[in-house]
Amino acid sequence: MKIKVLGSSAGGGFPQWNCNCRNCNGVRRSTLKATRRTQSSIAVSANGEDWLLVNASPDLLAHIAAHPELQPARRARDSGIAAVLVIDAQIDHVTGLLMLREHDTPLPLYTTDAVWQDLCSGFPVATILSHYCGVEHYRIALDGAPLAIDALNGVQIDALPLSSKAPPYSPHRHAPRHGDNIGLVITNRQTGKRVFYAPGLGAIEAHVLAAMGEADLLLVDGTLWTGDEMIRLGLSKKTAADMGHLQQSGPGGMIEVLDSLEAQNVRKVLIHINNTNPILVEDGPERRLLTEHGIEVAYDGMTFEI
């Protein structure tokens, strides 16, 4: 089973187009040791030819250009993207669906009920696509049964509901629903190896911690270093918790959570990294601290075989 990190940044990418924080300014001027990143997405394949796209980033066309296996050119119109699964309806995870409008058959799309409602109402991507390729919707039921995805023979996907918030345009923004945001446990049935993927984690609930503890690879929320990061920089009035993310540093933060896991050989990788996060500075003290704790920082093009 192959997993590719297509985009490793949070919404807006790195550098963000209108941001002049220390990180964004530094990477533009090459005064910081940091690497540009596109917006969050991964791709999963059992055979290296047919890929499940997990989250359709606004940078999807750049992702396809950077990864030739996503455009294998076997016929006049072709794609290695066999299906799409979105974990939430956030704009940085669903806008790329519009870039797939030339698909020659209805686009196979996996979502929860809550996300599907958002994609038919607050941000009606599904309605728009109905005028182009159309959408073949598959329901993620959250009833404990694994997903059956034809393109991923030998791979099991289990969806876990997470505590988070629906997007600002969602009809239930202020009334959270089961399935607004999910994490994924992706299992190679042949090897038994597991990946836990959750780029948005607002709280570490018991079932989430259990899934993390059983994984061989963790791709988890690396959005913000501190809870008040955006406020201190004068860029927002929202805390990490307000945005549905767990800070990395401090008591109860992601570093502490990852340190608590008992598994010895689990690979721990932070993904969905905000442009303001100091871990983007490759020779900075925050990155060194992560290294001391055995934690990696995802980058575009990072590849895993499980």
Salt bridges, closest charged atoms under 4 A:
GLU69 OE2 - LYS4 NZ 3.07
ASP78 OD2 - ARG74 NE 2.85
ASP78 OD1 - ARG75 NH1 3.30
ASP88 OD1 - HIS93 ND1 2.91
ASP92 OD2 - HIS272 NE2 3.45
GLU102 OE2 - ARG101 NH2 3.63
ASP113 OD1 - ARG139 NE 2.81
ASP118 OD1 - HIS172 ND1 3.77
ASP180 OD1 - HIS172 NE2 2.68
GLU214 OE1 - ARG194 NH1 2.73
ASP216 OD1 - LYS193 NZ 3.89
ASP221 OD2 - HIS245 ND1 2.65
ASP228 OD1 - ARG232 NE 3.08
ASP259 OD2 - HIS293 ND1 2.65
GLU296 OE2 - ARG267 NE 2.66
GLU305 OE2 - LYS2 NZ 2.79
